[in-house]
Amino acid sequence: MTTRIAVVVGNPSPNSRTRRVAEDLAARIAEVTGSEIDETIELAEVTDEIFEWKSDRLDKLTERLATADYAVIATPTYKASYTGLLKAFLDRYDAGGLHGLTAIPVFTIGSPAHTLAVETTLRPLLVELGASVPTKGLAFPTAKFDDRTSVLDEWVDNQKWVLTQRN
């Protein structure tokens, strides 16, 4: 049975560096796990509906995330936390709504001062929603965007054992 990776990008700007980092990381995780990658959930494309609780489009996106095996949840750092756009999307789930999902939190950061934000803000939210977060979160420095291959390869090499232990 093939496992599936969802990619969620909480950057309010479409086609951002955050998206590229998330998709590149998902590709590396797919190589390690043999998973297939879903079409990216680009939250910048649904800003007009994010607060509409009766939205077929958002219901489909939340279902895709909830039924995935793995998820790369990526956001730029805003005020040492995730974006409000990502929070509004994740608020659509009840506590435990992501049970069974192995989530990988990713922040793109502009300053080393934000390195721990991925662990102290996004990880607890994902755990509250029932996701398993067994890896270290990735705080990706945007200054290394052009060298992302080596940064992502190093992260995956350090987390490979954990990524392959999914039950």
N, CA and C atoms as an extended XYZ file, in Angstrom:
501
Properties=species:S:1:pos:R:3:atomname:S:1:resname:S:1:resid:I:1 pbc="F F F"
N         0.844       -1.187        0.000 N   MET     1
C         0.000        0.000        0.000 CA  MET     1
C         0.884        1.243        0.000 C   MET     1
N         0.653        2.138       -0.927 N   THR     2
C         1.452        3.346       -1.051 CA  THR     2
C         1.009        4.380       -0.032 C   THR     2
N         1.989        5.010        0.594 N   THR     3
C         1.687        6.101        1.512 CA  THR     3
C         1.683        7.418        0.736 C   THR     3
N         1.044        8.418        1.328 N   ARG     4
C         0.848        9.693        0.646 CA  ARG     4
C         1.358       10.845        1.496 C   ARG     4
N         1.998       11.812        0.828 N   ILE     5
C         2.513       13.015        1.482 CA  ILE     5
C         1.682       14.217        1.035 C   ILE     5
N         1.155       14.950        2.013 N   ALA     6
C         0.485       16.221        1.736 CA  ALA     6
C         1.482       17.339        2.012 C   ALA     6
N         1.403       18.394        1.248 N   VAL     7
C         2.225       19.580        1.459 CA  VAL     7
C         1.268       20.752        1.651 C   VAL     7
N         1.384       21.427        2.797 N   VAL     8
C         0.552       22.584        3.091 CA  VAL     8
C         1.477       23.789        3.240 C   VAL     8
N         1.181       24.845        2.495 N   VAL     9
C         2.006       26.053        2.537 CA  VAL     9
C         1.156       27.206        3.058 C   VAL     9
N         1.573       27.762        4.191 N   GLY    10
C         0.840       28.842        4.840 CA  GLY    10
C         1.377       30.223        4.545 C   GLY    10
N         2.087       30.382        3.452 N   ASN    11
C         2.587       31.694        3.069 CA  ASN    11
C         1.471       32.444        2.340 C   ASN    11
N         1.165       33.672        2.729 N   PRO    12
C         0.113       34.419        2.034 CA  PRO    12
C         0.492       34.834        0.616 C   PRO    12
N         1.751       34.680        0.237 N   SER    13
C         2.197       34.965       -1.133 CA  SER    13
C         2.289       33.652       -1.906 C   SER    13
N         1.627       33.545       -3.050 N   PRO    14
C         1.702       32.305       -3.825 CA  PRO    14
C         3.090       32.090       -4.419 C   PRO    14
N         3.406       30.823       -4.664 N   ASN    15
C         4.676       30.438       -5.301 CA  ASN    15
C         5.887       31.021       -4.580 C   ASN    15
N         5.867       30.944       -3.282 N   SER    16
C         6.908       31.531       -2.431 CA  SER    16
C         8.114       30.609       -2.279 C   SER    16
N         9.154       31.158       -1.675 N   ARG    17
C        10.309       30.333       -1.309 CA  ARG    17
C         9.885       29.264       -0.311 C   ARG    17
N         8.948       29.592        0.561 N   THR    18
C         8.448       28.606        1.517 CA  THR    18
C         7.866       27.405        0.779 C   THR    18
N         7.114       27.663       -0.269 N   ARG    19
C         6.550       26.561       -1.064 CA  ARG    19
C         7.654       25.724       -1.700 C   ARG    19
N         8.634       26.366       -2.264 N   ARG    20
C         9.728       25.620       -2.914 CA  ARG    20
C        10.465       24.742       -1.918 C   ARG    20
N        10.748       25.291       -0.735 N   VAL    21
C        11.417       24.501        0.309 CA  VAL    21
C        10.547       23.313        0.696 C   VAL    21
N         9.253       23.540        0.909 N   ALA    22
C         8.339       22.468        1.313 CA  ALA    22
C         8.243       21.375        0.254 C   ALA    22
N         8.111       21.757       -0.995 N   GLU    23
C         8.003       20.767       -2.065 CA  GLU    23
C         9.309       20.006       -2.259 C   GLU    23
N        10.425       20.705       -2.147 N   ASP    24
C        11.713       20.026       -2.261 CA  ASP    24
C        11.919       19.043       -1.106 C   ASP    24
N        11.502       19.436        0.090 N   LEU    25
C        11.604       18.529        1.235 CA  LEU    25
C        10.685       17.331        1.047 C   LEU    25
N         9.473       17.552        0.584 N   ALA    26
C         8.541       16.446        0.343 CA  ALA    26
C         9.126       15.460       -0.672 C   ALA    26
N         9.794       15.952       -1.686 N   ALA    27
C        10.414       15.073       -2.686 CA  ALA    27
C        11.483       14.191       -2.049 C   ALA    27
N        12.254       14.753       -1.137 N   ARG    28
C        13.289       13.966       -0.468 CA  ARG    28
C        12.669       12.935        0.475 C   ARG    28
N        11.596       13.329        1.161 N   ILE    29
C        10.906       12.388        2.049 CA  ILE    29
C        10.287       11.260        1.224 C   ILE    29
N         9.761       11.583        0.062 N   ALA    30
C         9.194       10.565       -0.821 CA  ALA    30
C        10.263        9.561       -1.247 C   ALA    30
N        11.464       10.042       -1.516 N   GLU    31
C        12.561        9.135       -1.891 CA  GLU    31
C        12.880        8.167       -0.761 C   GLU    31
N        12.870        8.645        0.466 N   VAL    32
C        13.211        7.826        1.632 CA  VAL    32
C        12.093        6.852        1.989 C   VAL    32
N        10.839        7.301        1.855 N   THR    33
C         9.703        6.513        2.337 CA  THR    33
C         8.962        5.750        1.241 C   THR    33
N         9.219        6.085       -0.021 N   GLY    34
C         8.481        5.468       -1.117 CA  GLY    34
C         7.072        6.013       -1.264 C   GLY    34
N         6.815        7.157       -0.682 N   SER    35
C         5.480        7.764       -0.711 CA  SER    35
C         5.236        8.536       -1.997 C   SER    35
N         3.955        8.727       -2.298 N   GLU    36
C         3.550        9.602       -3.390 CA  GLU    36
C         3.247       10.973       -2.804 C   GLU    36
N         3.454       12.025       -3.603 N   ILE    37
C         3.212       13.399       -3.143 CA  ILE    37
C         1.945       13.928       -3.789 C   ILE    37
N         1.027       14.414       -2.940 N   ASP    38
C        -0.198       15.066       -3.422 CA  ASP    38
C         0.123       16.434       -3.999 C   ASP    38
N        -0.843       16.987       -4.714 N   GLU    39
C        -0.741       18.368       -5.171 CA  GLU    39
C        -0.664       19.279       -3.937 C   GLU    39
N         0.211       20.255       -3.998 N   THR    40
C         0.421       21.167       -2.871 CA  THR    40
C        -0.849       21.941       -2.534 C   THR    40
N        -1.116       22.038       -1.242 N   ILE    41
C        -2.210       22.866       -0.734 CA  ILE    41
C        -1.615       24.241       -0.469 C   ILE    41
N        -1.849       25.145       -1.392 N   GLU    42
C        -1.317       26.513       -1.349 CA  GLU    42
C        -2.387       27.406       -0.744 C   GLU    42
N        -2.248       27.723        0.538 N   LEU    43
C        -3.295       28.475        1.232 CA  LEU    43
C        -3.488       29.880        0.678 C   LEU    43
N        -2.499       30.428        0.006 N   ALA    44
C        -2.658       31.741       -0.631 CA  ALA    44
C        -3.765       31.714       -1.683 C   ALA    44
N        -4.101       30.536       -2.182 N   GLU    45
C        -5.141       30.403       -3.196 CA  GLU    45
C        -6.551       30.363       -2.610 C   GLU    45
N        -6.658       30.260       -1.289 N   VAL    46
C        -7.983       30.144       -0.667 CA  VAL    46
C        -8.239       31.225        0.377 C   VAL    46
N        -7.487       32.315        0.307 N   THR    47
C        -7.660       33.373        1.315 CA  THR    47
C        -9.070       33.936        1.330 C   THR    47
N        -9.739       33.944        0.187 N   ASP    48
C       -11.095       34.486        0.132 CA  ASP    48
C       -12.124       33.582        0.814 C   ASP    48
N       -11.754       32.324        1.086 N   GLU    49
C       -12.689       31.378        1.696 CA  GLU    49
C       -12.261       30.896        3.077 C   GLU    49
N       -11.091       31.297        3.537 N   ILE    50
C       -10.511       30.682        4.730 CA  ILE    50
C       -11.406       30.792        5.963 C   ILE    50
N       -12.230       31.823        6.048 N   PHE    51
C       -13.107       31.980        7.209 CA  PHE    51
C       -14.557       31.589        6.917 C   PHE    51
N       -14.790       30.997        5.753 N   GLU    52
C       -16.122       30.486        5.429 CA  GLU    52
C       -16.197       29.046        5.911 C   GLU    52
N       -16.914       28.807        6.988 N   TRP    53
C       -16.945       27.459        7.576 CA  TRP    53
C       -17.677       26.469        6.702 C   TRP    53
N       -18.542       26.948        5.815 N   LYS    54
C       -19.227       26.078        4.855 CA  LYS    54
C       -18.575       26.292        3.492 C   LYS    54
N       -17.449       25.630        3.267 N   SER    55
C       -16.723       25.776        2.010 CA  SER    55
C       -16.357       24.391        1.488 C   SER    55
N       -16.966       24.002        0.372 N   ASP    56
C       -16.653       22.703       -0.227 CA  ASP    56
C       -15.180       22.609       -0.600 C   ASP    56
N       -14.650       23.694       -1.111 N   ARG    57
C       -13.237       23.712       -1.527 CA  ARG    57
C       -12.321       23.451       -0.327 C   ARG    57
N       -12.551       24.161        0.784 N   LEU    58
C       -11.721       23.961        1.967 CA  LEU    58
C       -11.992       22.609        2.617 C   LEU    58
N       -13.225       22.126        2.558 N   ASP    59
C       -13.520       20.789        3.089 CA  ASP    59
C       -12.696       19.732        2.362 C   ASP    59
N       -12.551       19.873        1.051 N   LYS    60
C       -11.748       18.918        0.271 CA  LYS    60
C       -10.277       19.006        0.659 C   LYS    60
N        -9.784       20.224        0.867 N   LEU    61
C        -8.375       20.388        1.254 CA  LEU    61
C        -8.115       19.816        2.643 C   LEU    61
N        -9.031       20.084        3.580 N   THR    62
C        -8.825       19.548        4.938 CA  THR    62
C        -8.906       18.031        4.927 C   THR    62
N        -9.745       17.471        4.105 N   GLU    63
C        -9.840       16.014        3.990 CA  GLU    63
C        -8.552       15.429        3.407 C   GLU    63
N        -7.996       16.086        2.406 N   ARG    64
C        -6.740       15.607        1.816 CA  ARG    64
C        -5.627       15.567        2.857 C   ARG    64
N        -5.547       16.610        3.685 N   LEU    65
C        -4.515       16.616        4.724 CA  LEU    65
C        -4.802       15.548        5.771 C   LEU    65
N        -6.028       15.465        6.242 N   ALA    66
C        -6.376       14.531        7.320 CA  ALA    66
C        -6.189       13.076        6.915 C   ALA    66
N        -6.274       12.761        5.632 N   THR    67
C        -6.158       11.372        5.188 CA  THR    67
C        -4.768       11.028        4.651 C   THR    67
N        -3.858       11.987        4.659 N   ALA    68
C        -2.482       11.710        4.229 CA  ALA    68
C        -1.758       10.912        5.311 C   ALA    68
N        -0.657       10.315        4.932 N   ASP    69
C         0.176        9.583        5.884 CA  ASP    69
C         1.238       10.496        6.478 C   ASP    69
N         1.824       11.322        5.616 N   TYR    70
C         2.831       12.307        6.007 CA  TYR    70
C         2.343       13.681        5.563 C   TYR    70
N         2.846       14.710        6.233 N   ALA    71
C         2.551       16.071        5.775 CA  ALA    71
C         3.720       16.981        6.092 C   ALA    71
N         4.096       17.759        5.109 N   VAL    72
C         5.048       18.843        5.307 CA  VAL    72
C         4.174       20.089        5.483 C   VAL    72
N         4.227       20.672        6.680 N   ILE    73
C         3.433       21.855        7.004 CA  ILE    73
C         4.410       23.024        7.085 C   ILE    73
N         4.358       23.908        6.096 N   ALA    74
C         5.384       24.947        5.967 CA  ALA    74
C         4.787       26.348        6.039 C   ALA    74
N         5.537       27.234        6.665 N   THR    75
C         5.112       28.617        6.836 CA  THR    75
C         6.336       29.508        6.982 C   THR    75
N         6.238       30.740        6.521 N   PRO    76
C         7.290       31.685        6.898 CA  PRO    76
C         7.093       32.051        8.368 C   PRO    76
N         8.140       32.534        8.985 N   THR    77
C         8.044       32.988       10.370 CA  THR    77
C         7.482       34.401       10.384 C   THR    77
N         6.398       34.598       11.139 N   TYR    78
C         5.792       35.910       11.333 CA  TYR    78
C         5.751       36.156       12.829 C   TYR    78
N         6.454       37.171       13.288 N   LYS    79
C         6.460       37.518       14.717 CA  LYS    79
C         6.799       36.293       15.574 C   LYS    79
N         7.819       35.545       15.157 N   ALA    80
C         8.314       34.358       15.861 CA  ALA    80
C         7.271       33.248       15.948 C   ALA    80
N         6.369       33.180       14.972 N   SER    81
C         5.352       32.134       14.965 CA  SER    81
C         4.958       31.834       13.515 C   SER    81
N         3.929       31.006       13.354 N   TYR    82
C         3.400       30.677       12.033 CA  TYR    82
C         2.431       31.779       11.596 C   TYR    82
N         2.040       31.743       10.340 N   THR    83
C         1.141       32.778        9.820 CA  THR    83
C        -0.289       32.562       10.311 C   THR    83
N        -1.041       33.644       10.339 N   GLY    84
C        -2.461       33.552       10.663 CA  GLY    84
C        -3.219       32.728        9.632 C   GLY    84
N        -2.770       32.758        8.401 N   LEU    85
C        -3.391       31.965        7.341 CA  LEU    85
C        -3.293       30.477        7.657 C   LEU    85
N        -2.114       30.028        8.065 N   LEU    86
C        -1.954       28.622        8.432 CA  LEU    86
C        -2.801       28.292        9.657 C   LEU    86
N        -2.801       29.178       10.647 N   LYS    87
C        -3.600       28.943       11.853 CA  LYS    87
C        -5.078       28.844       11.515 C   LYS    87
N        -5.586       29.718       10.662 N   ALA    88
C        -6.994       29.679       10.283 CA  ALA    88
C        -7.340       28.356        9.590 C   ALA    88
N        -6.431       27.851        8.758 N   PHE    89
C        -6.667       26.566        8.097 CA  PHE    89
C        -6.672       25.430        9.119 C   PHE    89
N        -5.685       25.401        9.992 N   LEU    90
C        -5.601       24.319       10.981 CA  LEU    90
C        -6.723       24.395       12.010 C   LEU    90
N        -7.298       25.569       12.212 N   ASP    91
C        -8.442       25.712       13.124 CA  ASP    91
C        -9.679       24.981       12.620 C   ASP    91
N        -9.670       24.535       11.400 N   ARG    92
C       -10.809       23.793       10.848 CA  ARG    92
C       -10.874       22.373       11.407 C   ARG    92
N        -9.814       21.929       12.074 N   TYR    93
C        -9.767       20.583       12.657 CA  TYR    93
C       -10.102       20.630       14.134 C   TYR    93
N       -10.811       19.618       14.595 N   ASP    94
C       -11.030       19.448       16.026 CA  ASP    94
C        -9.753       18.888       16.647 C   ASP    94
N        -9.651       18.955       17.972 N   ALA    95
C        -8.529       18.301       18.663 CA  ALA    95
C        -8.545       16.829       18.249 C   ALA    95
N        -7.390       16.321       17.848 N   GLY    96
C        -7.305       14.942       17.385 CA  GLY    96
C        -7.666       14.762       15.925 C   GLY    96
N        -8.036       15.822       15.225 N   GLY    97
C        -8.474       15.724       13.837 CA  GLY    97
C        -7.406       15.283       12.855 C   GLY    97
N        -6.150       15.336       13.266 N   LEU    98
C        -5.060       14.877       12.391 CA  LEU    98
C        -4.424       13.593       12.928 C   LEU    98
N        -5.183       12.854       13.730 N   HIS    99
C        -4.686       11.582       14.275 CA  HIS    99
C        -4.283       10.655       13.124 C   HIS    99
N        -3.124       10.034       13.255 N   GLY   100
C        -2.627        9.132       12.235 CA  GLY   100
C        -1.699        9.786       11.225 C   GLY   100
N        -1.584       11.094       11.275 N   LEU   101
C        -0.725       11.838       10.360 CA  LEU   101
C         0.655       12.035       10.980 C   LEU   101
N         1.691       11.781       10.212 N   THR   102
C         3.052       12.107       10.632 CA  THR   102
C         3.387       13.454       10.005 C   THR   102
N         3.512       14.478       10.844 N   ALA   103
C         3.712       15.841       10.360 CA  ALA   103
C         5.159       16.287       10.528 C   ALA   103
N         5.625       17.023        9.553 N   ILE   104
C         6.959       17.621        9.579 CA  ILE   104
C         6.767       19.133        9.525 C   ILE   104
N         6.988       19.835       10.652 N   PRO   105
C         6.828       21.289       10.661 CA  PRO   105
C         8.047       21.984       10.057 C   PRO   105
N         7.788       22.972        9.215 N   VAL   106
C         8.856       23.704        8.535 CA  VAL   106
C         8.589       25.202        8.651 C   VAL   106
N         9.592       25.933        9.083 N   PHE   107
C         9.552       27.395        9.074 CA  PHE   107
C        10.651       27.880        8.145 C   PHE   107
N        10.342       28.858        7.311 N   THR   108
C        11.409       29.596        6.655 CA  THR   108
C        11.671       30.789        7.564 C   THR   108
N        12.932       30.999        7.874 N   ILE   109
C        13.301       32.029        8.853 CA  ILE   109
C        14.277       33.018        8.238 C   ILE   109
N        14.139       34.260        8.628 N   GLY   110
C        15.028       35.308        8.154 CA  GLY   110
C        16.138       35.615        9.144 C   GLY   110
N        15.995       35.094       10.355 N   SER   111
C        16.964       35.377       11.405 CA  SER   111
C        17.181       34.125       12.248 C   SER   111
N        18.426       33.859       12.642 N   PRO   112
C        18.675       32.715       13.515 CA  PRO   112
C        17.929       32.820       14.855 C   PRO   112
N        17.487       34.011       15.209 N   ALA   113
C        16.726       34.196       16.446 CA  ALA   113
C        15.408       33.428       16.415 C   ALA   113
N        14.947       33.038       15.225 N   HIS   114
C        13.676       32.328       15.090 CA  HIS   114
C        13.838       30.812       14.954 C   HIS   114
N        15.028       30.304       15.137 N   THR   115
C        15.295       28.883       14.935 CA  THR   115
C        14.390       27.990       15.783 C   THR   115
N        14.155       28.345       17.025 N   LEU   116
C        13.344       27.486       17.897 CA  LEU   116
C        11.847       27.671       17.709 C   LEU   116
N        11.430       28.682       16.982 N   ALA   117
C        10.001       28.952       16.831 CA  ALA   117
C         9.244       27.766       16.237 C   ALA   117
N         9.853       27.045       15.315 N   VAL   118
C         9.187       25.887       14.719 CA  VAL   118
C         8.868       24.840       15.790 C   VAL   118
N         9.751       24.700       16.776 N   GLU   119
C         9.539       23.715       17.843 CA  GLU   119
C         8.584       24.215       18.918 C   GLU   119
N         8.601       25.506       19.175 N   THR   120
C         7.820       26.031       20.300 CA  THR   120
C         6.435       26.537       19.918 C   THR   120
N         6.168       26.686       18.614 N   THR   121
C         4.851       27.184       18.213 CA  THR   121
C         4.093       26.190       17.334 C   THR   121
N         4.689       25.741       16.225 N   LEU   122
C         3.957       24.881       15.300 CA  LEU   122
C         3.869       23.436       15.797 C   LEU   122
N         4.932       22.907       16.339 N   ARG   123
C         4.895       21.523       16.839 CA  ARG   123
C         3.764       21.330       17.857 C   ARG   123
N         3.640       22.182       18.892 N   PRO   124
C         2.551       21.959       19.855 CA  PRO   124
C         1.158       22.005       19.220 C   PRO   124
N         0.964       22.871       18.235 N   LEU   125
C        -0.327       22.941       17.561 CA  LEU   125
C        -0.614       21.638       16.825 C   LEU   125
N         0.364       21.115       16.102 N   LEU   126
C         0.168       19.871       15.362 CA  LEU   126
C        -0.103       18.699       16.308 C   LEU   126
N         0.597       18.670       17.429 N   VAL   127
C         0.368       17.613       18.422 CA  VAL   127
C        -1.039       17.735       19.009 C   VAL   127
N        -1.472       18.943       19.310 N   GLU   128
C        -2.831       19.170       19.824 CA  GLU   128
C        -3.878       18.637       18.845 C   GLU   128
N        -3.582       18.731       17.564 N   LEU   129
C        -4.509       18.250       16.547 CA  LEU   129
C        -4.398       16.745       16.317 C   LEU   129
N        -3.510       16.084       17.058 N   GLY   130
C        -3.414       14.631       16.994 CA  GLY   130
C        -2.329       14.089       16.101 C   GLY   130
N        -1.606       14.955       15.409 N   ALA   131
C        -0.531       14.491       14.530 CA  ALA   131
C         0.648       13.995       15.352 C   ALA   131
N         1.360       13.055       14.798 N   SER   132
C         2.627       12.629       15.367 CA  SER   132
C         3.706       13.518       14.746 C   SER   132
N         4.604       14.029       15.573 N   VAL   133
C         5.675       14.902       15.078 CA  VAL   133
C         7.002       14.330       15.589 C   VAL   133
N         7.439       13.216       14.995 N   PRO   134
C         8.612       12.521       15.529 CA  PRO   134
C         9.959       13.111       15.131 C   PRO   134
N         9.980       13.939       14.083 N   THR   135
C        11.248       14.508       13.637 CA  THR   135
C        11.471       15.863       14.280 C   THR   135
N        12.692       16.315       14.170 N   LYS   136
C        12.993       17.698       14.521 CA  LYS   136
C        12.354       18.574       13.446 C   LYS   136
N        11.758       19.691       13.849 N   GLY   137
C        11.237       20.627       12.867 CA  GLY   137
C        12.383       21.233       12.073 C   GLY   137
N        12.079       21.699       10.886 N   LEU   138
C        13.092       22.325       10.045 CA  LEU   138
C        12.921       23.834       10.072 C   LEU   138
N        13.918       24.525       10.596 N   ALA   139
C        13.975       25.992       10.541 CA  ALA   139
C        14.929       26.315        9.397 C   ALA   139
N        14.366       26.635        8.246 N   PHE   140
C        15.157       26.831        7.035 CA  PHE   140
C        15.503       28.298        6.866 C   PHE   140
N        16.809       28.635        6.923 N   PRO   141
C        17.213       30.040        6.751 CA  PRO   141
C        17.054       30.489        5.295 C   PRO   141
N        16.246       31.509        5.070 N   THR   142
C        16.012       31.959        3.703 CA  THR   142
C        17.289       32.431        3.015 C   THR   142
N        18.286       32.838        3.791 N   ALA   143
C        19.565       33.242        3.204 CA  ALA   143
C        20.252       32.063        2.497 C   ALA   143
N        19.852       30.838        2.814 N   LYS   144
C        20.451       29.644        2.189 CA  LYS   144
C        19.546       29.056        1.109 C   LYS   144
N        18.593       29.836        0.640 N   PHE   145
C        17.636       29.327       -0.345 CA  PHE   145
C        18.330       28.750       -1.575 C   PHE   145
N        19.344       29.424       -2.081 N   ASP   146
C        20.028       28.944       -3.279 CA  ASP   146
C        20.859       27.696       -3.006 C   ASP   146
N        21.114       27.399       -1.756 N   ASP   147
C        21.860       26.197       -1.360 CA  ASP   147
C        20.932       25.192       -0.669 C   ASP   147
N        19.632       25.239       -1.008 N   ARG   148
C        18.670       24.417       -0.282 CA  ARG   148
C        18.891       22.923       -0.467 C   ARG   148
N        19.478       22.522       -1.586 N   THR   149
C        19.729       21.096       -1.787 CA  THR   149
C        20.559       20.531       -0.649 C   THR   149
N        21.654       21.176       -0.318 N   SER   150
C        22.511       20.642        0.745 CA  SER   150
C        21.856       20.761        2.121 C   SER   150
N        21.122       21.847        2.361 N   VAL   151
C        20.440       22.027        3.646 CA  VAL   151
C        19.384       20.941        3.831 C   VAL   151
N        18.581       20.698        2.802 N   LEU   152
C        17.521       19.691        2.895 CA  LEU   152
C        18.089       18.282        2.955 C   LEU   152
N        19.138       18.022        2.178 N   ASP   153
C        19.765       16.699        2.231 CA  ASP   153
C        20.311       16.402        3.626 C   ASP   153
N        20.927       17.392        4.248 N   GLU   154
C        21.456       17.198        5.596 CA  GLU   154
C        20.323       16.927        6.592 C   GLU   154
N        19.222       17.680        6.493 N   TRP   155
C        18.095       17.468        7.402 CA  TRP   155
C        17.532       16.060        7.236 C   TRP   155
N        17.326       15.645        5.991 N   VAL   156
C        16.763       14.316        5.734 CA  VAL   156
C        17.724       13.232        6.222 C   VAL   156
N        19.011       13.390        5.973 N   ASP   157
C        19.986       12.405        6.460 CA  ASP   157
C        19.910       12.265        7.981 C   ASP   157
N        19.744       13.380        8.680 N   ASN   158
C        19.675       13.348       10.146 CA  ASN   158
C        18.349       12.791       10.660 C   ASN   158
N        17.293       12.832        9.855 N   GLN   159
C        15.963       12.380       10.290 CA  GLN   159
C        15.518       11.084        9.603 C   GLN   159
N        16.356       10.529        8.751 N   LYS   160
C        15.969        9.377        7.920 CA  LYS   160
C        15.430        8.219        8.737 C   LYS   160
N        16.104        7.871        9.809 N   TRP   161
C        15.658        6.729       10.609 CA  TRP   161
C        14.260        6.974       11.155 C   TRP   161
N        14.026        8.161       11.657 N   VAL   162
C        12.713        8.489       12.227 CA  VAL   162
C        11.635        8.445       11.138 C   VAL   162
N        11.926        8.977        9.964 N   LEU   163
C        10.958        9.025        8.881 CA  LEU   163
C        10.539        7.632        8.428 C   LEU   163
N        11.432        6.684        8.524 N   THR   164
C        11.123        5.327        8.044 CA  THR   164
C        10.487        4.446        9.117 C   THR   164
N        10.263        4.966       10.312 N   GLN   165
C         9.706        4.175       11.405 CA  GLN   165
C         8.199        4.358       11.563 C   GLN   165
N         7.544        4.938       10.597 N   ARG   166
C         6.097        5.196       10.694 CA  ARG   166
C         5.344        3.883       10.860 C   ARG   166
N         4.415        3.857       11.798 N   ASN   167
C         3.614        2.645       12.027 CA  ASN   167
C         2.385        2.624       11.160 C   ASN   167
